[in-house]
Amino acid sequence: MAVAVKTRNRWHDGDELRWAVRHWATKIGVLTPQIRLREMRTKWASLSTVGRLTLNSELLDLPKDLGEFVVVHELVHFLAPNHGKVFKSFMHAYLPDWEKREQALQKFAGGGLSFKRVHKATGIRRVR
């Protein structure tokens, strides 16, 4: 039974993650970016200046709520380019528990890897 719950909480495939990006872009009111899914060694996601959203394929192995945090975080950068008060206000509006999700993302890997947010431009970096 617990295995079934864990499976339901994970992304089924890349198409489901892409659907989530389109869903959140519509909900936030931004244009749906071109979505690219690939292995990234140091980031969970990045948003290019031309509006291409690149997502780390490892997101498929994360619980959906953590993947949604990454997606919403990047899409909110269309509204607020930095991480100031406006950015945080939008994050609270769209994901009221975003800080809890961010902490969970940082702790998700457990003993082997540590995840922390180190922003350079608009990417969420994964640091070993």
C-alpha positions in Angstrom: 0.0 0.0 0.0 2.8 2.5 0.9 4.5 1.7 -2.4 1.3 2.7 -4.3 1.1 6.0 -2.5 4.8 6.8 -3.3 4.2 5.9 -7.0 1.2 8.2 -7.2 3.1 11.1 -5.7 5.8 10.8 -8.4 5.7 12.1 -12.0 4.5 9.4 -14.4 6.7 10.7 -17.2 8.1 13.8 -18.9 4.8 14.5 -20.6 3.1 14.8 -17.2 5.8 17.2 -16.0 5.4 19.3 -19.2 1.6 19.3 -18.7 2.2 20.7 -15.1 4.4 23.5 -16.6 1.6 24.4 -19.1 -1.0 24.2 -16.2 1.0 26.5 -13.9 1.9 28.9 -16.7 -1.9 29.3 -17.4 -2.7 29.7 -13.7 0.0 32.3 -13.2 -0.9 34.1 -16.4 2.4 33.9 -18.3 3.1 32.5 -21.7 4.0 28.8 -21.7 7.7 28.6 -22.3 9.4 26.2 -24.6 10.0 23.2 -22.3 13.1 21.1 -22.4 13.8 18.2 -20.1 17.4 17.0 -19.8 20.0 15.9 -17.3 21.5 18.9 -15.5 24.5 18.4 -13.2 24.1 21.4 -11.0 20.6 22.8 -11.4 17.0 21.7 -11.0 15.9 24.1 -13.6 16.8 27.3 -15.5 15.0 29.9 -17.5 16.7 31.4 -20.5 16.4 35.0 -21.5 14.4 33.9 -24.6 11.9 32.1 -22.4 13.1 28.5 -22.7 12.5 26.5 -19.5 15.0 23.7 -19.0 14.1 21.2 -16.3 16.4 18.6 -14.8 15.3 15.1 -15.7 15.9 14.1 -12.1 12.7 16.0 -11.2 10.9 12.9 -12.5 12.2 11.1 -9.4 11.0 13.7 -6.9 7.7 13.9 -5.3 5.3 16.0 -7.4 4.9 18.8 -4.8 8.7 19.4 -5.0 8.7 19.4 -8.8 5.8 21.8 -8.7 7.8 24.1 -6.5 10.6 24.2 -9.0 8.2 24.8 -11.9 6.4 27.6 -10.1 9.6 29.2 -8.9 10.9 29.4 -12.5 7.6 30.6 -14.0 7.3 33.4 -11.3 10.6 34.7 -12.7 8.6 35.9 -15.7 6.8 38.2 -13.2 9.7 39.1 -10.9 13.3 38.5 -12.1 14.9 38.5 -8.7 14.1 37.0 -5.3 12.9 40.1 -3.6 9.7 40.9 -1.9 7.6 40.9 -5.1 8.9 37.5 -6.0 8.1 36.1 -2.6 4.6 37.7 -2.7 3.9 35.9 -6.0 5.3 32.6 -4.6 3.0 33.0 -1.5 0.0 33.7 -3.8 0.5 30.6 -6.0 2.1 28.2 -3.5 1.3 29.3 0.0 3.6 26.5 1.4 6.5 27.2 -1.0 9.0 27.7 1.8 8.2 24.3 3.3 8.6 22.8 -0.2 11.9 24.6 -0.7 13.2 23.2 2.6 11.9 19.7 1.7 13.8 20.0 -1.6 17.0 20.8 0.2 16.6 17.9 2.5 15.2 15.4 0.0 18.4 13.6 -0.8 19.1 12.6 2.8 22.6 11.3 3.6 24.2 10.9 0.2 23.6 14.2 -1.4 22.7 17.6 0.0 20.5 20.0 -1.9 20.6 23.6 -1.3 19.5 26.7 -3.2 22.3 28.8 -4.6 20.9 31.2 -7.2 22.9 32.3 -10.1 20.7 34.2 -12.5 17.4 32.4 -12.2 18.3 28.7 -11.7 17.8 26.6 -8.6 21.2 24.9 -8.2 21.8 21.4 -6.8 25.1 21.3 -4.8 26.8 18.1 -3.8 
